[in-house]
Amino acid sequence: MSVNLSIKNAPDHIVERLRKRAERHHRSLQGELMAIIEAAATEDRPLTPAEVVAEVRKLGLNAPSESAAMIRADRDSR
């Protein structure tokens, strides 16, 4: 059985940040809120190293050498 939840008087700036977050994750606002609630409800243990690596890969960070190259390029541009 599912239940309808409601949040009243949410500040506009919070709602806007949630909308932008939903857009980044290619979700509707409701889908993003459900993902946040599911994550909060299942957070009983710390992530394993493999899960951390999977989360980092989702961000598109491939290797430490990539970040070193970005820092080097930034320094060289000054």
C-alpha positions in Angstrom: 0.0 0.0 0.0 1.4 3.4 -0.8 0.8 6.6 1.1 0.6 10.2 -0.2 3.0 12.6 1.6 2.8 16.4 1.5 5.3 19.1 2.5 3.6 22.4 3.2 5.2 25.9 3.0 8.4 24.8 1.4 10.6 27.8 0.8 10.9 28.8 -2.8 14.7 28.7 -2.8 14.7 25.1 -1.5 12.1 24.0 -4.1 14.2 25.6 -6.9 17.3 23.8 -5.7 15.4 20.5 -5.6 14.1 21.2 -9.2 17.6 21.8 -10.4 18.8 18.6 -8.7 16.0 16.6 -10.3 16.9 18.0 -13.7 20.6 17.0 -13.2 19.4 13.5 -12.4 16.9 13.4 -15.3 14.0 13.0 -13.0 10.7 14.7 -12.2 10.6 16.7 -8.9 8.5 13.9 -7.4 10.9 11.3 -8.7 13.8 13.2 -7.1 12.0 13.5 -3.8 11.3 9.8 -3.8 14.9 9.0 -4.5 16.0 11.2 -1.6 13.4 9.6 0.7 14.5 6.1 -0.4 18.2 6.9 0.2 17.4 8.3 3.7 15.3 5.3 4.6 18.0 2.8 3.6 21.0 4.6 5.1 21.7 2.1 7.8 25.3 1.3 6.9 28.3 3.1 5.5 29.1 2.5 1.8 31.5 -0.2 0.9 34.7 0.9 -1.0 33.2 -0.6 -4.2 30.0 1.4 -3.7 32.1 4.6 -3.2 33.9 3.9 -6.5 30.6 3.3 -8.3 29.3 6.6 -7.0 32.4 8.4 -8.1 32.2 6.8 -11.6 28.6 8.1 -11.9 30.0 11.6 -11.5 32.2 11.0 -14.5 35.6 11.1 -12.7 37.7 8.5 -14.3 41.1 8.5 -12.6 43.4 10.6 -10.3 45.5 11.5 -13.3 42.5 13.3 -14.8 42.2 15.5 -11.7 46.0 16.1 -11.7 45.8 17.2 -15.4 42.9 19.6 -14.6 44.9 21.2 -11.7 48.0 21.5 -13.9 46.0 23.1 -16.7 44.5 25.6 -14.2 48.0 26.5 -12.8 49.4 26.9 -16.3 46.6 29.3 -17.3 47.6 31.8 -14.6 
